[in-house]
Amino acid sequence: MPLFDHPELKVQKDRRVCRNTDTRMAKYSRRGMLFTMVAFSLAVAMGELRNLAPKLVVVLAIGLVIVTLWRGYYVFRFDSIYATGPKRWRHRYFLASTLGAAWWGVILVSHVFLLGFAPVSQFLWLYTVIFCASVASVFAPYHRFLTWFFSASLIPAALQGFLITDVLGAIYGALTLAFVWLMAHQARRESENYWDRVAAMQALQQKASKLAAARKHSEAAVEVTNEFLANVGQEFRSQLS
């Protein structure tokens, strides 16, 4: 699915390299899903949304549980699913994660729309920015997916901030859009650096393997030569005797 992942280098198609990258991504995703559920629970417990729109809270909670279970299926069963097809796992995980980020964006927009910039809305907004910044380095090798992930979770809330026609909303919206743009730009650079480092390490490993093989061959040749000279010397001494 080129929308989320478009391998351009040979090293990006290496299964062993991609497995290490994807394992790290799945590991951090487990923690992220747990933190997200806790953040939503705290927001509902502290805020007034449960009193203003209790049915909406139920819908948001059910949707969050569904997308979390969907993502969790690919994360917690990583080894078994990944073995059947790394590329298939990656694309399905990217899709589930992007839809999960979009649903979190709906949660954030709902709080801002109904409560304005109340403390609970600011808490959710700040949590979203911190969470996105914390996973940026983990998702950076797949910068296309990272851009979609950030955009789905933050851009709707940023636009909602502008629609409030409040100075604070405009500040939040402008800073959030700038944050998404900067992180997407940085992710592209980090992705290029990451795959270049991996390619360089592979080249060094291959060169080291060739040097080790050449050294082993050279040592074997020296050993054969020494054995030949020893045999010739013994024959020569026998003739002299």
C-alpha positions in Angstrom: 0.0 0.0 0.0 2.1 3.0 -1.3 -0.2 5.3 0.7 1.6 4.3 3.9 4.8 2.5 2.8 6.8 2.7 -0.5 10.1 0.9 -0.4 12.7 2.6 -2.6 16.0 1.1 -1.4 17.1 -2.5 -1.5 17.7 -2.5 2.2 14.0 -1.6 2.8 13.1 -4.9 1.2 15.4 -7.0 3.4 13.2 -9.1 5.7 15.7 -9.4 8.5 16.2 -5.6 8.7 12.5 -4.8 8.4 11.7 -7.4 11.1 13.9 -5.6 13.6 12.3 -2.3 12.7 8.7 -3.7 12.9 9.4 -5.5 16.2 10.4 -2.2 17.8 7.4 -0.5 16.4 5.0 -3.2 17.7 6.7 -3.0 21.1 6.1 0.7 21.5 2.6 0.4 20.1 1.6 -1.9 23.0 2.5 0.8 25.5 0.9 3.5 23.4 -2.5 1.7 23.4 -2.4 1.3 27.1 -1.6 5.0 27.7 -4.3 6.1 25.3 -7.0 4.1 27.1 -5.8 5.6 30.5 -5.8 9.1 29.1 -9.3 8.8 27.7 -10.6 7.3 31.0 -9.0 10.2 33.0 -10.5 12.7 30.6 -14.0 11.2 31.0 -13.6 11.0 34.8 -12.3 14.6 35.2 -14.4 16.4 32.5 -18.0 17.4 32.1 -18.5 15.6 28.8 -20.1 12.6 30.6 -22.8 15.0 31.9 -23.4 17.0 28.8 -23.4 14.1 26.3 -23.4 10.7 28.0 -24.5 8.9 24.9 -21.6 10.5 23.0 -19.2 9.3 25.6 -20.4 5.8 25.3 -20.0 5.9 21.5 -16.5 7.3 21.8 -15.6 4.7 24.3 -16.9 1.8 22.2 -15.2 3.1 19.1 -11.9 3.5 21.0 -12.1 0.0 22.3 -12.9 -1.4 18.9 -9.9 0.3 17.2 -7.7 -0.6 20.1 -8.6 -4.3 19.9 -8.1 -4.1 16.1 -4.6 -2.7 16.5 -3.9 -5.1 19.4 -4.7 -8.1 17.2 -1.7 -7.2 15.0 0.5 -6.1 17.8 0.1 -8.8 20.4 0.1 -11.6 17.8 3.0 -10.0 16.0 5.2 -13.2 15.7 2.5 -15.5 14.3 1.0 -13.0 11.9 4.3 -11.5 10.8 5.6 -15.0 9.9 2.8 -15.4 7.3 3.7 -12.2 5.5 5.7 -9.1 6.7 4.4 -6.8 4.1 0.8 -7.9 4.7 1.2 -7.3 8.5 2.8 -3.9 8.0 0.0 -2.6 5.7 -2.8 -3.9 7.9 -1.2 -2.5 11.0 -0.7 0.9 9.3 -4.3 1.0 8.3 -5.6 0.0 11.7 -3.3 2.5 13.4 -4.3 5.4 11.1 -8.0 4.7 11.7 -7.3 4.5 15.4 -5.5 7.9 15.2 -8.5 9.3 13.3 -10.9 8.1 16.0 -8.7 9.7 18.6 -8.9 12.9 16.6 -12.7 12.6 16.8 -12.5 12.3 20.6 -10.3 15.3 20.8 -12.6 17.4 18.5 -15.6 16.3 20.5 -14.1 17.6 23.7 -13.0 20.9 22.1 -16.4 21.4 20.4 -18.5 20.7 23.5 -16.3 22.0 26.3 -14.1 24.5 24.5 -10.6 24.8 25.9 -11.5 23.5 29.3 -8.7 21.9 31.4 -9.7 18.4 30.2 -9.5 19.5 26.5 -6.1 21.0 27.1 -5.0 17.8 28.9 -6.1 15.6 25.9 -4.5 18.0 23.4 -1.2 18.1 25.3 -1.2 14.3 25.7 -1.7 13.9 22.0 1.2 16.1 21.1 3.5 14.4 23.7 2.4 11.0 22.5 3.0 11.8 18.9 6.4 13.3 19.7 7.4 10.2 21.7 6.6 7.8 18.9 8.1 9.9 16.1 11.5 8.2 16.3 9.9 4.8 16.3 7.6 5.4 13.3 10.2 7.6 11.5 11.5 4.7 9.2 8.1 4.7 7.6 7.6 8.4 7.3 4.6 8.2 5.1 2.7 6.3 7.8 3.9 8.7 10.5 2.6 11.7 8.5 -0.8 10.1 8.1 -0.8 9.1 11.8 0.0 12.6 13.0 -2.4 14.3 10.6 -5.4 12.1 11.5 -5.0 12.7 15.2 -4.1 16.4 15.3 -5.3 18.3 12.2 -9.0 17.9 12.8 -8.5 19.4 16.3 -6.4 22.1 14.9 -9.1 23.1 12.4 -11.7 23.0 15.2 -9.5 25.4 17.2 -9.7 27.9 14.4 -13.4 27.5 14.1 -13.9 28.5 17.7 -13.0 32.0 16.7 -11.0 32.5 19.9 -7.5 33.7 20.3 -6.5 30.7 22.3 -8.1 28.4 19.7 -6.2 30.1 16.9 -2.9 29.8 18.9 -3.5 26.1 19.5 -4.5 25.5 15.9 -1.5 27.3 14.4 1.0 25.6 16.8 -0.5 22.2 16.1 -0.4 22.6 12.3 3.2 23.8 12.6 4.0 20.8 14.8 2.6 18.3 12.3 4.4 19.9 9.4 7.8 20.0 11.3 7.4 16.4 12.5 6.5 15.2 9.0 9.5 17.0 7.6 11.8 15.7 10.3 10.4 12.1 9.8 11.4 12.2 6.2 15.0 13.2 7.0 15.2 10.6 9.8 13.8 7.9 7.5 16.5 8.6 4.9 19.3 8.7 7.6 17.9 5.5 9.2 17.9 3.4 6.0 21.3 4.9 4.9 22.8 3.8 8.3 21.3 0.3 7.9 22.6 0.0 4.4 26.1 1.2 5.5 26.1 -1.4 8.3 25.1 -4.1 5.9 27.9 -3.1 3.5 30.4 -3.2 6.4 29.2 -6.6 7.5 29.5 -8.0 4.0 33.0 -6.5 3.6 34.0 -8.0 7.0 32.7 -11.4 5.9 34.7 -11.2 2.7 37.8 -10.2 4.6 37.3 -13.0 7.1 36.9 -15.5 4.2 40.0 -14.1 2.4 42.0 -14.3 5.6 40.9 -17.9 6.2 41.8 -18.8 2.6 45.2 -17.1 3.1 45.9 -18.9 6.3 45.0 -22.2 4.6 47.3 -21.5 1.7 50.1 -20.6 4.1 49.6 -23.8 6.1 49.7 -25.9 2.9 52.9 -24.1 1.8 54.5 -24.8 5.1 53.5 -28.4 5.0 54.9 -28.7 1.5 58.2 -27.1 2.5 58.5 -29.3 5.5 57.9 -32.4 3.4 60.5 -31.2 0.8 63.0 -30.5 3.5 62.5 -34.0 5.0 63.0 -35.6 1.7 66.1 -33.5 1.0 67.6 -34.5 4.4 66.8 -38.2 3.7 68.6 -38.0 0.4 71.6 -36.4 2.0 71.7 -39.1 4.6 
